[in-house]
Amino acid sequence: MGVKITALNYLVHGHKARADGLVQQPDKAAEANEEEYLTKALSQNLLSTLDAALARFPEDAWFQEIKQDAQKHFA
């Protein structure tokens, strides 16, 4: 579960950074929209995976920290 969370976390942050860069370029609006869509889909997957992880391991500080970060950036 930790590997999946790590991968999703990197993917969602990467797509968000790309979307933020593309949105600053008017001729890249379509690409920015696609990256925003991917960011939303991946962040929802990340948050649901973290919910499942915390249901199994409610005291795990790493899962809690990653969830707080994800909520801060994507909720």
C-alpha positions in Angstrom: 0.0 0.0 0.0 2.9 2.4 0.8 4.4 2.0 -2.7 1.0 2.8 -4.3 0.6 5.9 -2.2 4.2 7.0 -3.0 3.6 6.5 -6.7 0.3 8.3 -6.6 1.7 11.2 -4.6 4.5 11.7 -7.1 2.2 11.5 -10.0 -0.4 13.9 -8.7 2.2 16.5 -7.7 3.9 16.1 -11.1 0.7 16.6 -13.1 -0.3 19.5 -10.9 3.1 21.2 -11.5 2.8 20.6 -15.2 -0.8 22.0 -15.2 0.3 25.1 -13.3 3.1 25.7 -15.9 0.9 25.1 -18.9 -1.9 27.4 -17.7 0.5 30.3 -17.9 0.8 29.8 -21.6 -2.4 30.8 -23.5 -1.7 28.4 -26.4 -1.4 25.5 -24.1 -5.0 25.7 -22.6 -6.1 22.3 -23.9 -3.0 20.6 -22.4 -3.5 22.4 -19.1 -7.1 21.2 -18.9 -5.9 17.6 -19.5 -3.3 17.9 -16.8 -5.9 19.4 -14.4 -8.2 16.4 -15.2 -5.4 14.0 -14.5 -4.5 15.8 -11.3 -8.1 15.6 -10.1 -8.5 11.9 -10.9 -5.1 11.0 -9.3 -5.7 13.1 -6.2 -9.1 11.4 -5.7 -7.4 8.0 -6.0 -4.7 9.1 -3.6 -7.1 10.3 -1.0 -9.3 7.2 -1.2 -6.2 5.0 -1.0 -5.0 6.9 2.1 -8.5 6.5 3.6 -8.2 2.8 3.2 -4.7 2.8 4.6 -5.7 4.8 7.6 -8.7 2.5 8.2 -6.2 -0.4 8.5 -3.5 1.5 10.3 -5.1 4.5 12.1 -2.0 5.3 14.1 0.4 5.4 11.2 2.1 8.8 11.2 3.3 8.6 7.6 -0.1 7.9 6.2 -1.5 10.7 8.3 1.2 13.1 7.1 0.7 12.2 3.4 -3.1 12.6 3.8 -2.7 16.1 5.4 -0.4 17.1 2.5 -2.8 15.8 -0.1 -5.8 17.5 1.5 -3.8 20.8 1.7 -3.0 20.7 -2.0 -5.8 18.8 -3.6 -9.0 18.8 -1.5 
